[in-house]
């Protein structure tokens, strides 16, 4: 994500305005900011190691395995 390039400038206020105005795609999912600069839109995942393999157990729509409760 290169906001300097998307904003067309090195001006900090214009870069900030660009960051606040759009949703950015990242390898971790969508990234957005509130007007106060607080991050929103990022989705966390919960993983478990199961049988030597890393599995996503939450959120359900990304799940690669059911959670194992010891």
C-alpha positions as CSV (number, residue, x, y, z in Angstrom):
1,X,0.0,0.0,0.0
2,X,1.7,3.2,-1.2
3,X,-0.5,6.1,-0.1
4,X,2.1,8.6,-1.3
5,X,1.6,7.2,-4.8
6,X,-2.2,7.1,-4.5
7,X,-2.3,10.6,-3.1
8,X,0.1,11.9,-5.8
9,X,2.0,13.9,-3.2
10,X,4.3,13.9,-0.2
11,X,2.0,16.3,1.6
12,X,1.1,14.6,5.0
13,X,-2.4,16.1,5.2
14,X,-3.2,14.9,1.7
15,X,-1.8,11.4,2.5
16,X,-3.9,11.3,5.7
17,X,-7.0,12.4,3.8
18,X,-6.4,9.5,1.4
19,X,-6.0,7.0,4.2
20,X,-9.2,8.2,5.8
21,X,-11.3,8.2,2.6
22,X,-10.8,4.7,1.2
23,X,-10.6,1.0,2.2
24,X,-7.2,-0.5,1.4
25,X,-6.7,-4.2,0.6
26,X,-3.9,-5.9,2.5
27,X,-2.8,-9.5,2.9
28,X,-4.6,-9.5,6.2
29,X,-7.9,-8.3,4.7
30,X,-9.5,-4.8,4.4
31,X,-8.0,-1.9,6.2
32,X,-9.8,1.4,7.0
33,X,-9.4,4.3,9.4
34,X,-11.9,6.3,11.3
35,X,-11.7,10.1,11.1
36,X,-9.7,10.1,14.4
37,X,-7.1,7.7,12.9
38,X,-8.3,4.7,14.8
39,X,-8.0,1.5,12.7
40,X,-11.2,-0.4,11.8
41,X,-12.0,-3.0,9.2
42,X,-9.1,-5.2,10.0
43,X,-10.3,-8.8,10.6
44,X,-8.4,-10.9,13.1
45,X,-8.2,-14.7,12.9
46,X,-7.7,-17.4,15.6
47,X,-5.5,-20.3,14.8
48,X,-4.7,-23.6,16.4
49,X,-1.9,-26.1,15.8
50,X,-3.7,-29.3,15.0
51,X,-1.7,-32.5,14.1
52,X,1.4,-30.3,13.3
53,X,-0.6,-28.1,10.9
54,X,-1.7,-24.5,11.5
55,X,-5.6,-24.3,11.2
56,X,-7.9,-21.3,11.1
57,X,-10.7,-21.9,13.6
58,X,-12.3,-18.5,13.6
59,X,-13.9,-16.6,11.9
60,X,-16.2,-19.4,10.8
61,X,-16.3,-18.3,7.1
62,X,-12.5,-18.7,6.9
63,X,-12.4,-21.8,9.0
64,X,-10.1,-24.6,7.8
65,X,-10.8,-26.8,10.8
66,X,-13.2,-27.0,13.8
67,X,-11.6,-25.8,17.1
68,X,-10.3,-28.5,19.4
69,X,-11.2,-27.9,23.0
70,X,-8.9,-29.8,25.4
